[in-house]
Amino acid sequence: MTTKTTITGRRDLMFGRSARRILITTLGCLLMTTLSFGQAWDWSTSKNTVDGIEHTLAVAQRPPGGEFDVIRLHGYRGAGATSHDAAVLYLPGTNMNGTLAVDQEDHNLWLYLAKRGLAVYALDYRTHAVGSGDLDDSSFMKQWTMGAFVDDGLAALTEVRRLHPGTPVLLAGFSRGVSLAFGVLSSSEPGVIDGLIALDGTFKSHRLEGKATRSSALAGLESSGNWASDVAAGFGWERRQTLMERAAAAPGGPPTEGSFASVGDQLAQVLYTAWRPGGLANAVDGFSDPAVLAELLAAYDRYYPNVQNAEGRVLGDHLDAPDLTFDDRWGELAAPMLVFASSGMGPEWVLGAFFSAVESGSRDVTLHLLEGYGHLDVLVGKRVRDEVFEPTLQWIQERLEHREP
């Protein structure tokens, strides 16, 4: 069941920039331009077409110009299309990338929108260039701050706007990609971005306690020297990938280990209990198909910079986070916002997701609470076509109809 709340007018919730904010009753109840570094975007000349969708790829070097300071921009659009209703720049979640992991439009928002007249661009973060081999020295990731990735998003936004002059451009993000999308929106000139689609992610905590500092948050990383998180930590990369590949290929087959009924059941149980019950994914209660979840997870990048985990805590804790500049305009953002939040992540998560948008400054905020959904179910769940993709397309079309020329 999806619960929807639309906020059509800006409420007087903003106090002074130095004052604390309060969480409004509604939420309590509802539980640019950065240039490419060293070179322009290098678009590949080959175009791959999958199920009527044309895929293109561009690469750009980013500062400071190290071996892995490379981002890629995937383009997805209807084959042969020369004009589009709008362009969407999508920023993935942690360990995710812009490759087409799931090639079914019922479980992939990019394909769904691209088949309906939109040009969709999905970013590969610098982490994709690192690969999945063992990492002996992760110190280069110390510079991969949230600000650096926001700048990468701005570079991608500049390129999308160059490719589609005069066409409305919207931002979309999932999970951590929502935080980065808010940062891109806050760092862009007003009016450059025509809307933000936030898929189960936050920017600010509704509590805004103001206790975390960047120096204290980074102290542990400085002492340990471990600047990279490993998505397979405690499980092992090869063991993880074997589970994903077998669950994707034959979910009814035998488990890779343990006394599970099948490898699909094994994955469903592992994901259900990974965070809070049903928080990461809820295939146990039938909200997702284990095989589709496995396809998504098999395509993950192994590493992600730990510095962003530390900065994320500071960002959420402050009205205007010290030492971070990409939230300076939060509270003054005018772009329309569409927000989806999964109940499986818990009430604090839902409140943070809704609060981030409602307090952003936008006068046009639409909220969807996805009851029973886990985090990944928002992307690839059995009901996302009806409860996420179609509402997203309708919301975009409505905003385009009322867009000022």
C-alpha positions in Angstrom: 0.0 0.0 0.0 1.3 3.4 -0.9 0.5 6.5 1.2 0.7 9.8 -0.6 0.8 13.3 0.8 1.2 16.3 -1.5 2.4 19.6 -0.1 1.4 22.4 -2.5 2.3 25.5 -0.5 5.4 26.5 1.4 4.7 26.4 5.1 6.3 28.9 7.4 8.6 26.3 8.9 11.9 28.1 8.4 13.2 30.0 11.3 16.5 32.0 11.2 19.5 30.2 9.6 21.1 30.0 13.0 18.1 28.7 14.8 17.0 25.1 15.3 14.2 23.7 13.2 11.3 21.7 14.5 9.6 18.8 12.8 6.1 19.6 11.7 3.0 17.6 12.8 2.4 16.3 9.3 5.7 14.5 9.2 5.3 13.2 12.7 2.1 11.6 11.7 3.3 10.2 8.4 5.9 8.5 10.5 27.1 24.8 -12.0 28.8 24.4 -12.9 32.0 22.4 -12.7 34.0 21.7 -15.8 35.5 18.3 -16.6 39.1 18.1 -15.5 41.8 18.0 -18.2 39.4 17.0 -21.0 35.9 17.2 -22.2 33.5 14.3 -22.0 34.7 11.6 -24.4 31.6 9.9 -25.8 31.9 6.5 -27.3 31.0 6.2 -30.9 29.3 2.8 -30.5 25.7 2.7 -29.5 24.2 -0.5 -28.1 20.5 -1.1 -28.4 18.7 -3.3 -25.9 14.9 -3.9 -26.2 14.4 -0.6 -28.1 16.7 1.4 -25.9 19.8 3.0 -27.2 22.8 3.1 -24.8 25.7 5.5 -25.1 28.7 6.1 -22.8 30.9 9.0 -22.0 34.1 9.2 -19.8 35.6 12.2 -18.1 38.8 12.6 -16.0 38.3 14.4 -12.7 40.6 16.3 -10.3 43.2 15.6 -9.0 43.7 13.4 -12.1 44.7 10.1 -10.4 44.4 6.7 -11.9 40.9 6.2 -10.5 39.7 9.8 -10.8 37.4 8.9 -13.6 33.6 9.1 -14.0 31.4 7.7 -16.7 28.0 8.8 -17.9 25.6 6.3 -19.3 22.8 7.5 -21.6 19.5 5.7 -22.2 16.9 6.8 -24.7 14.5 5.3 -27.2 16.4 4.1 -30.2 16.4 6.7 -33.0 14.8 9.4 -30.8 16.0 12.9 -31.7 14.0 15.0 -29.2 12.8 14.3 -25.7 10.2 15.6 -23.3 12.8 16.0 -20.6 16.2 14.7 -19.5 16.9 13.0 -16.2 20.3 12.8 -14.5 20.3 9.8 -12.0 22.8 9.5 -9.2 23.0 5.9 -7.9 23.2 4.8 -4.3 26.3 3.5 -2.4 28.2 0.9 -4.4 25.9 1.3 -7.3 26.6 2.5 -10.8 25.0 3.5 -14.1 25.3 0.1 -15.8 22.1 -1.7 -16.8 22.1 -4.4 -14.1 18.4 -5.1 -14.5 17.1 -4.9 -18.1 13.4 -5.2 -17.4 11.4 -2.0 -17.5 9.1 -3.3 -14.8 12.1 -3.2 -12.5 14.2 -0.4 -13.9 13.1 3.2 -13.7 15.6 4.3 -16.4 14.2 1.9 -19.0 10.6 2.8 -18.0 11.2 6.5 -18.5 13.4 6.1 -21.6 10.7 4.1 -23.3 8.3 7.0 -22.7 10.1 9.9 -24.3 12.7 10.9 -21.7 16.4 10.8 -22.0 18.0 9.2 -18.9 21.6 9.6 -17.8 23.1 7.5 -15.0 26.5 8.2 -13.4 29.3 5.9 -12.6 31.1 7.3 -9.6 34.9 7.1 -9.4 34.5 3.9 -7.4 33.5 2.0 -10.5 37.0 2.6 -11.9 38.6 0.9 -8.9 37.4 -2.6 -9.7 36.8 -5.5 -7.4 40.3 -6.7 -6.7 41.8 -6.6 -3.2 42.7 -3.1 -2.2 46.0 -2.8 -0.3 46.1 1.0 -0.1 42.9 3.0 0.1 44.5 6.4 1.0 43.5 7.9 -2.4 39.9 7.7 -1.3 40.6 10.3 1.4 40.0 13.0 -1.2 36.8 11.4 -2.5 34.6 13.5 -0.2 30.9 14.2 -0.7 31.9 17.6 -2.1 34.1 16.0 -4.7 31.2 13.7 -5.8 28.8 16.6 -5.8 31.2 18.4 -8.2 31.3 15.2 -10.3 27.5 15.4 -10.4 27.7 19.1 -11.5 30.0 18.1 -14.3 27.5 15.5 -15.4 24.7 18.0 -15.2 26.6 20.4 -17.3 27.0 17.8 -20.0 23.4 16.7 -19.9 22.3 20.3 -20.4 24.8 20.7 -23.3 23.3 17.6 -25.0 19.7 18.9 -24.4 19.7 22.7 -24.8 16.3 24.1 -23.9 15.0 20.8 -22.6 13.8 20.5 -19.0 16.4 18.6 -16.8 15.5 16.8 -13.6 17.7 15.2 -11.0 17.0 11.8 -9.5 18.8 9.8 -6.9 18.6 6.7 -4.8 19.7 6.4 -1.2 23.1 8.2 -0.9 22.4 9.5 -4.4 19.6 11.5 -2.9 22.1 13.3 -0.6 24.4 14.0 -3.6 21.4 15.1 -5.7 20.4 17.6 -3.0 24.0 18.8 -3.0 24.0 19.3 -6.8 20.7 21.1 -6.5 22.0 23.4 -3.8 25.2 24.1 -5.7 23.4 24.9 -9.0 22.1 28.2 -10.2 18.4 28.6 -9.4 16.2 27.5 -12.2 18.8 25.2 -13.8 17.1 22.0 -12.4 13.4 21.5 -13.0 12.7 18.9 -10.3 14.2 16.4 -7.9 13.1 12.8 -7.6 14.3 11.3 -4.3 14.1 7.6 -4.1 14.5 6.5 -0.4 17.2 8.8 0.7 17.8 11.7 3.0 19.8 14.9 3.2 19.1 16.2 6.7 18.0 14.5 9.9 14.8 15.8 11.4 16.6 16.0 14.7 19.4 18.4 13.7 21.2 17.9 17.0 24.4 19.8 15.8 26.8 17.6 17.8 28.8 15.9 15.0 31.9 17.7 13.6 33.9 16.7 10.6 37.2 16.6 12.5 35.8 14.2 15.1 34.0 12.1 12.5 37.3 11.7 10.6 39.5 11.0 13.6 38.9 7.3 13.5 39.6 7.1 9.8 42.8 9.0 10.2 44.1 6.6 12.8 43.1 3.5 11.0 44.0 4.6 7.5 41.0 2.6 6.2 39.5 5.0 3.8 37.4 2.5 1.8 34.3 0.5 2.9 33.9 -2.9 1.4 30.4 -4.1 0.5 31.6 -7.7 1.0 33.1 -7.0 4.4 32.6 -10.0 6.7 31.3 -12.1 3.9 34.0 -12.2 1.3 33.8 -10.8 -2.3 33.9 -14.2 -4.1 31.5 -15.8 -1.8 29.1 -12.8 -2.2 29.3 -12.8 -6.0 28.7 -16.6 -6.1 25.5 -16.2 -4.1 24.3 -13.4 -6.3 25.1 -15.1 -9.6 23.5 -18.4 -8.6 20.4 -16.7 -7.2 20.0 -14.6 -10.4 20.5 -17.6 -12.7 18.4 -20.3 -10.8 16.7 -19.0 -7.6 15.1 -22.4 -7.1 18.4 -24.2 -7.1 20.3 -25.4 -4.0 21.7 -22.8 -1.6 25.4 -22.0 -1.6 25.5 -22.9 2.1 23.3 -23.5 5.1 19.9 -25.3 5.3 17.9 -22.9 3.3 15.1 -24.2 1.0 16.8 -22.7 -2.1 19.5 -20.2 -3.1 16.7 -17.7 -3.7 15.4 -18.3 -0.2 19.0 -18.0 1.1 19.4 -14.5 -0.5 15.9 -13.4 0.7 16.8 -14.3 4.3 20.2 -12.8 4.1 18.9 -9.5 2.8 15.9 -9.5 5.2 18.1 -9.7 8.3 21.1 -7.7 7.0 20.0 -4.4 8.6 16.7 -4.2 10.6 14.1 -6.8 9.7 13.0 -6.0 6.2 15.0 -2.9 6.0 17.4 -3.7 3.1 14.9 -5.8 1.1 11.7 -7.6 1.9 11.5 -10.6 -0.5 10.5 -12.7 2.5 7.0 -11.0 2.4 6.9 -11.0 -1.3 7.8 -7.4 -2.1 10.7 -8.4 -4.3 11.9 -11.3 -6.4 15.2 -12.7 -5.1 16.4 -13.3 -8.7 15.9 -9.6 -9.6 17.5 -8.5 -6.4 20.5 -10.7 -7.2 20.9 -9.2 -10.6 21.0 -5.7 -9.0 23.4 -6.7 -6.3 25.7 -8.6 -8.6 26.5 -5.4 -10.5 27.6 -3.5 -7.3 31.0 -1.8 -7.1 33.0 -3.3 -4.3 34.4 -0.2 -2.6 33.1 3.2 -1.5 34.9 6.1 0.3 34.5 5.9 4.1 35.0 9.7 4.3 31.5 10.2 2.9 30.0 8.1 5.7 31.6 10.4 8.2 30.6 13.5 6.4 27.0 12.3 6.0 26.6 12.2 9.8 27.8 15.8 10.0 25.6 16.9 7.1 22.5 15.4 8.7 23.2 16.8 12.1 23.4 20.5 11.2 21.1 23.1 9.7 24.1 24.4 7.8 26.9 21.9 8.2 30.3 23.4 9.1 33.2 22.8 6.6 30.6 21.6 4.0 29.5 24.1 1.4 27.1 22.0 -0.8 24.2 22.5 1.7 24.4 26.3 1.9 21.2 26.8 -0.1 19.2 24.1 1.5 16.1 25.8 2.9 16.0 28.1 -0.2 15.5 25.5 -2.9 12.6 26.1 -5.2 12.6 23.0 -7.5 9.6 20.7 -7.2 10.3 17.5 -5.3 8.9 14.0 -5.4 9.9 11.7 -2.5 9.5 8.0 -2.0 10.4 6.5 1.4 10.3 2.8 2.4 8.6 1.9 5.7 11.0 -1.0 6.2 13.9 1.4 7.0 12.0 2.6 10.0 10.3 5.8 11.2 13.5 7.8 11.7 14.5 7.2 8.1 11.1 8.1 6.8 11.0 11.3 8.8 14.5 12.3 7.6 13.5 11.6 3.9 10.3 13.7 4.2 11.9 16.4 6.3 14.8 16.9 3.9 12.3 17.8 1.1 9.6 19.7 3.2 12.2 21.9 4.8 14.2 22.4 1.6 12.4 25.6 0.6 10.3 24.0 -2.2 6.7 25.0 -2.5 5.9 21.8 -4.4 6.6 18.6 -2.5 4.9 15.2 -3.0 5.5 12.5 -0.5 4.9 8.7 -0.9 5.3 6.3 2.0 5.8 2.8 0.6 4.4 0.5 3.3 6.1 -2.9 3.7 8.9 -2.0 1.2 12.6 -2.5 2.1 15.3 -0.2 0.7 16.1 -2.0 -2.5 12.4 -2.9 -3.1 11.9 0.8 -4.0 14.1 0.2 -7.1 13.2 -3.4 -8.2 10.2 -4.5 -6.2 7.3 -6.4 -7.7 5.0 -3.4 -7.5 7.3 -0.5 -8.4 5.9 -0.1 -11.9 2.5 0.8 -10.4 3.6 2.4 -7.2 6.8 4.2 -8.1 7.5 4.4 -11.8 4.0 5.4 -13.0 3.6 8.0 -10.3 7.0 9.4 -11.2 6.2 9.7 -14.9 2.8 11.3 -14.1 4.5 13.7 -11.7 7.1 14.7 -14.3 4.4 15.2 -17.0 2.3 17.4 -14.7 5.4 19.5 -13.8 6.3 19.9 -17.4 2.8 21.1 -18.3 3.0 23.8 -15.7 6.6 24.7 -16.3 7.3 28.4 -16.9 9.0 28.9 -20.4 
